[in-house]
């Protein structure tokens, strides 16, 4: 019998989780397809960027809403350290409300938009806002949907480039899974200075089935409060991990995120016997010392029900032998833990992971947003 993430496909279909299970499991294959498409597009992307990242006056804004914004947060510091250009992650939800804080009409700007559907009102409005305020701004749309409004509106614009992800990455399920990891790897590959997608995919081939039984068992234990912690680029991953759990459990599990050092400054008060703390171990030696200090403290205190580490090497509770890469590069692997845990926890709570909000209070593509012009008060 075929097994898909610890269950049969028929079982996932029966509980309304087949799409999400398939989209988590397919990621190594989709990443390989992404690698092939990026090789084919490389010359076109390079011509569009025109070495702008080497310009210290160049402003680069990585943007998106919700999960798409966290893609930018994970990669921003890695890219900023790699280039003279000034790279920042700013959500569309902040750009739209406070454009004067972020947009300089006199500075060259590259707006990198991350979008699964390309139909979110904030994504479309942010592009139009930049067109209004920053003449000559270039627009790089990293999107999973060739038919979305973001891609279609930019198709004929010489100042825009649509970098399309493999079609399978446009998740059918409610939560972003394949779409998130593909856009993350695409940003690192296209805007960074090297990421070996083939090696990452091979590591994921082992991690998904290897971690599965332990994650499924963890999800069968009650955890009313779950805290994800990560430092540097992994702070953005912690945010995405907490959001995945909130989404797939329909908000029935309280999930929050932070940094190992910041957790002591008040957020630690959330812990009780029904709490689970997951610490993403950094690949950076200095950060790892801080990570371990907190893990040791939490285990010594005994306030949390359980404390787990996810990271490189045998010392992690959930780990894999991976190269000594930057944290942003390793984030797609640790994401596989968070996605599976959220899916299994949703199933344990007898929810429907493909659509945990049957009432429509939260939607796959955001609705109900009124967009106001920046120059009308």
SULURZI-V664558 format. One record per residue. N is the residue number from 1. RES is the residue in one letter. PSI is psi as a letter, one per 30 degrees, with the letter a starting at -180 (NA if undefined). Layout:
BEGIN
n: <N | N>
res: <RES | RES>
psi: <PSI | PSI>
END
This chain:
BEGIN
n: <1 | 2 | 3 | 4 | 5 | 6 | 7 | 8 | 9 | 10 | 11 | 12 | 13 | 14 | 15 | 16 | 17 | 18 | 19 | 20 | 21 | 22 | 23 | 24 | 25 | 26 | 27 | 28 | 29 | 30 | 31 | 32 | 33 | 34 | 35 | 36 | 37 | 38 | 39 | 40 | 41 | 42 | 43 | 44 | 45 | 46 | 47 | 48 | 49 | 50 | 51 | 52 | 53 | 54 | 55 | 56 | 57 | 58 | 59 | 60 | 61 | 62 | 63 | 64 | 65 | 66 | 67 | 68 | 69 | 70 | 71 | 72 | 73 | 74 | 75 | 76 | 77 | 78 | 79 | 80 | 81 | 82 | 83 | 84 | 85 | 86 | 87 | 88 | 89 | 90 | 91 | 92 | 93 | 94 | 95 | 96 | 97 | 98 | 99 | 100 | 101 | 102 | 103 | 104 | 105 | 106 | 107 | 108 | 109 | 110 | 111 | 112 | 113 | 114 | 115 | 116 | 117 | 118 | 119 | 120 | 121 | 122 | 123 | 124 | 125 | 126 | 127 | 128 | 129 | 130 | 131 | 132 | 133 | 134 | 135 | 136 | 137 | 138 | 139 | 140 | 141 | 142 | 143 | 144 | 145 | 146 | 147 | 148 | 149 | 150 | 151 | 152 | 153 | 154 | 155 | 156 | 157 | 158 | 159 | 160 | 161 | 162 | 163 | 164 | 165 | 166 | 167 | 168 | 169 | 170 | 171 | 172 | 173 | 174 | 175 | 176 | 177 | 178 | 179 | 180 | 181 | 182 | 183 | 184 | 185 | 186 | 187 | 188 | 189 | 190 | 191 | 192 | 193 | 194 | 195 | 196 | 197 | 198 | 199 | 200 | 201 | 202 | 203 | 204 | 205 | 206 | 207 | 208 | 209 | 210 | 211 | 212 | 213 | 214 | 215 | 216 | 217 | 218 | 219 | 220 | 221 | 222 | 223 | 224 | 225 | 226 | 227 | 228 | 229 | 230 | 231 | 232 | 233 | 234 | 235 | 236 | 237 | 238 | 239 | 240 | 241 | 242 | 243 | 244 | 245 | 246 | 247 | 248 | 249 | 250 | 251 | 252 | 253 | 254 | 255 | 256 | 257 | 258 | 259 | 260 | 261 | 262 | 263 | 264 | 265 | 266 | 267 | 268 | 269 | 270 | 271 | 272 | 273 | 274 | 275 | 276 | 277 | 278 | 279 | 280 | 281 | 282 | 283 | 284 | 285 | 286 | 287 | 288 | 289 | 290 | 291 | 292 | 293 | 294 | 295 | 296 | 297 | 298 | 299 | 300 | 301 | 302 | 303 | 304 | 305 | 306 | 307 | 308 | 309 | 310 | 311 | 312 | 313 | 314 | 315 | 316 | 317 | 318 | 319 | 320 | 321 | 322 | 323 | 324 | 325 | 326 | 327 | 328 | 329 | 330 | 331 | 332 | 333 | 334 | 335 | 336 | 337 | 338 | 339 | 340 | 341 | 342 | 343 | 344 | 345 | 346 | 347 | 348 | 349 | 350 | 351 | 352 | 353 | 354 | 355 | 356 | 357 | 358 | 359 | 360 | 361 | 362 | 363 | 364 | 365 | 366 | 367 | 368 | 369 | 370 | 371 | 372 | 373 | 374 | 375 | 376 | 377>
res: <X | X | X | X | X | X | X | X | X | X | X | X | X | X | X | X | X | X | X | X | X | X | X | X | X | X | X | X | X | X | X | X | X | X | X | X | X | X | X | X | X | X | X | X | X | X | X | X | X | X | X | X | X | X | X | X | X | X | X | X | X | X | X | X | X | X | X | X | X | X | X | X | X | X | X | X | X | X | X | X | X | X | X | X | X | X | X | X | X | X | X | X | X | X | X | X | X | X | X | X | X | X | X | X | X | X | X | X | X | X | X | X | X | X | X | X | X | X | X | X | X | X | X | X | X | X | X | X | X | X | X | X | X | X | X | X | X | X | X | X | X | X | X | X | X | X | X | X | X | X | X | X | X | X | X | X | X | X | X | X | X | X | X | X | X | X | X | X | X | X | X | X | X | X | X | X | X | X | X | X | X | X | X | X | X | X | X | X | X | X | X | X | X | X | X | X | X | X | X | X | X | X | X | X | X | X | X | X | X | X | X | X | X | X | X | X | X | X | X | X | X | X | X | X | X | X | X | X | X | X | X | X | X | X | X | X | X | X | X | X | X | X | X | X | X | X | X | X | X | X | X | X | X | X | X | X | X | X | X | X | X | X | X | X | X | X | X | X | X | X | X | X | X | X | X | X | X | X | X | X | X | X | X | X | X | X | X | X | X | X | X | X | X | X | X | X | X | X | X | X | X | X | X | X | X | X | X | X | X | X | X | X | X | X | X | X | X | X | X | X | X | X | X | X | X | X | X | X | X | X | X | X | X | X | X | X | X | X | X | X | X | X | X | X | X | X | X | X | X | X | X | X | X | X | X | X | X | X | X | X | X | X | X | X | X | X | X | X | X | X | X | X | X | X | X | X | X>
psi: <k | k | k | j | h | f | l | l | e | e | e | e | e | e | g | h | g | e | e | e | e | e | f | e | f | f | e | e | e | e | e | e | e | e | e | e | e | e | e | e | f | e | e | e | e | e | e | e | e | h | g | f | f | f | j | f | f | k | k | k | k | k | l | l | k | b | e | e | e | f | e | e | e | e | f | e | e | e | e | e | f | f | l | f | l | j | k | l | j | j | l | e | f | e | e | e | f | h | e | f | f | f | k | j | f | f | k | k | k | j | j | j | k | k | k | d | e | g | g | k | e | e | e | e | e | e | e | e | e | e | e | e | e | j | k | g | k | k | j | j | j | j | l | f | j | f | g | l | e | e | e | e | f | f | e | g | j | f | g | l | k | j | j | k | l | k | e | f | f | i | k | f | l | e | k | k | d | e | e | e | e | e | e | e | e | e | e | e | e | e | f | a | h | k | k | j | e | e | e | e | e | e | e | e | e | e | e | e | e | e | f | e | e | e | e | e | e | e | f | f | k | k | j | f | k | k | k | k | k | l | l | b | f | f | e | e | e | e | e | e | e | e | e | e | e | e | e | f | g | g | g | f | k | k | k | l | l | a | l | e | e | f | e | f | h | e | f | f | f | f | k | a | f | g | k | k | k | j | k | j | k | l | f | k | e | e | e | e | e | e | e | e | e | e | e | e | e | e | e | e | e | g | e | k | e | k | k | k | k | k | a | k | l | f | f | k | e | j | l | k | j | l | l | i | l | l | e | e | e | f | e | e | e | f | e | e | e | e | e | e | e | e | e | e | e | e | e | e | g | h | l | j | e | f | i | f | i | f | f | g | f | k | l | e | k | k | l | g | k | k | k | k | k | f | g | k | NA>
END
